């Protein structure tokens, strides 16, 4: 019977929902991959070195990670599709602003505003899937979402690399506008069927402010310490204020009547432990792609197009196998996929310790990317299914937002640590240190999954259990 439910065809409405979710996420992922490849070109054009490269990534991740929780509440409050419309429109405008930036400071500010739009965009897409699918079909749909959106990592080096090498890095932002025109009519059709948006609770803007300060202070300190030193008040003071803001954020979220981060959700075992695993796993993923894209260009001497293409094997494996592993997780549970997948990823990154100068891609890089790709495909869809499948449907928006915020925040902090791990510039010894750090993070994620994740009981029982966990006794 579970088998029949798993292979049941999607309804026309569900197909439209999946298309909207895939394209919306595709835009956000495309931007991330393209920007990683363009960092050396941006640095050559507007200067700033590693610090500007870090800020171009982290300015986006900072506002995205801090505001994505508010966006999850907005999604539940106003409806998934309406919030997605706001996100798509804002992403188009801020992408054009990034493309027109004439200095590093303007680009960083524009990237921060783009993160605000991305915060509206990201949680709505997965929340729509959770709302319109259930059971094994939901796991399969999440697997399809993971596979298709990973296509952004394939399009990015082919389109973005050519734009950077033959035209300008500015084109990587302008191309974001193209998918928006394609998705808008479908989104309007889905909007008429979206019944979400009945929450009457107020939005937690104070929590959002504390989250921005709490994340922004430490990130600023970690990035700028290489220029100013830890003893400089311009470094340790933002760090102290940020840590204080994080403490106040937790206290506020415990006391407010309408928190942007409902701490009670973490009483759900798979949600709580899954987000612990997400922290370690996505910190590793984000930092891994960041450092490899820069290393292949600045040390390996490759152009943006070639560097992007040479990083494709792991993404191709993810795209081809993600739906398969998502289906398996729906049938057998996500626990051991979430354990074995990160462990394989760790092995792949450790294989990159063989990298030496002069660079031999086939002998030194490719084997690690292939092992990493298999582990990546085994991890992504089961991880997402386990976490979001544990959340009651009426809280799908905020559940998706929390998981995305955890993933982006983990990446934000890890990229901010780049200067600590690498030193002032990217070198081969710095790459080796990075690979060890990444492998340790991935193994911690695998351990958290093995210890904490439980394969759920039948759907009707797990839904009731999730409802009880959101409102624990006492």
Buried (B, 14 or more C-beta within 10 A) or exposed (E): EEEEBBEEEBEEEBBBBBBBBBBBBBBBBBBBBBBBBBBBBBBEBBEBEBBBBBBBBBBBBBBBBBBBBBBBBBBBBBBBBBBBBBBBBBBBEBBBBBBEBEEBEBBBBBBBBBBBBBBBBBBBBBBBBBBBBBBBBBBBBBBBBBBBBBBBBBBBBEBBBBBBBEEBBBBBBBBBBEBBEEBBEBBEBBBEEBEBBEBEEEBBEBBBBBBBBBBBBBBBBBBBBBBEEEEEEEBBEBBBBBBBBBEBBBEBBEEBEBBBBBEBBBBBBBBBBBBBBBBBBBBBBBBBBBBBBBBBBBBBEBBBBBBBBBBBBBBBBBBEBBBBBBBBBBEEBBBBBBBBBBBBBBBBBBBBBBBEEEBEBEEBBBBBBBBBBBBBBBBBBBBBBBBBBBBBBBBBBBBBBBBBBBBBBBBBBBBBBBBEBBBEEBBBEBBBBBBBBBBBBBBBBBBBBBEBBBEBEEBEEBBEBBEEBBEEEE
